[in-house]
Amino acid sequence: MQINVLMELKKEPKMLELLKYNSYWLKDLNRDATSFKRYKENMKAKYHLRTTDKISDAIDNIDIISNVLSALK
């Protein structure tokens, strides 16, 4: 595995956790360093770290708060 890929993996604990549970990524990352981008996108999708996921969570929280406030009236 290339050093820069290894350093990127060690920066974020979620990346290492995903690699631990999905070891098939090791083969891809060892063979082709350009697959790191796909790995990172997969990690963001799995752990809901994409911008769309964050916006969706914020909208859900606003809906819950508005439902609680309307129930208190």
C-alpha positions in Angstrom: 0.0 0.0 0.0 1.3 3.4 -0.8 2.4 5.6 2.1 0.0 8.5 1.3 -3.0 6.1 1.3 -1.8 4.7 4.6 -1.4 8.1 6.1 -4.9 9.1 5.0 -6.4 6.0 6.5 -4.7 6.7 9.8 -6.0 10.3 9.9 -9.6 9.3 10.4 -10.7 6.5 12.8 -13.8 5.7 10.8 -11.7 4.8 7.8 -9.8 2.3 9.8 -13.0 0.9 11.3 -14.5 0.4 7.9 -11.4 -1.3 6.7 -11.4 -3.6 9.7 -15.0 -4.8 9.0 -14.7 -4.8 5.2 -11.2 -6.2 4.6 -11.8 -6.7 0.9 -10.9 -3.1 0.5 -7.3 -4.0 1.4 -6.9 -5.8 -1.9 -8.2 -2.8 -3.9 -6.2 -0.3 -2.0 -3.0 -2.3 -2.3 -3.4 -2.8 -6.1 -4.6 0.6 -7.1 -4.2 3.8 -5.1 -6.8 5.6 -7.2 -9.5 3.3 -5.6 -9.0 5.3 -2.4 -11.5 7.9 -3.7 -14.2 5.2 -4.0 -13.3 3.9 -0.6 -13.7 7.3 0.9 -17.1 7.8 -0.8 -18.2 4.4 0.5 -17.1 5.3 4.0 -19.0 8.6 3.9 -22.2 6.8 2.6 -22.0 4.1 5.2 -21.5 6.4 8.2 -23.8 9.1 6.8 -21.1 11.8 6.5 -22.2 13.2 3.2 -23.6 16.7 3.0 -27.0 15.4 1.8 -27.1 13.1 4.9 -26.4 16.0 7.2 -29.1 18.2 5.6 -31.6 15.3 5.8 -30.8 14.8 9.5 -31.2 18.6 10.1 -34.6 18.6 8.4 -35.7 15.5 10.4 -34.6 17.3 13.6 -36.6 20.4 12.7 -39.6 18.3 11.9 -39.4 16.5 15.3 -39.1 19.8 17.2 -42.0 21.4 15.3 -44.1 18.3 16.0 -43.3 18.5 19.7 -44.1 22.2 19.8 -47.4 21.7 18.1 -48.3 18.9 20.5 -47.6 21.2 23.4 -50.0 23.9 22.2 
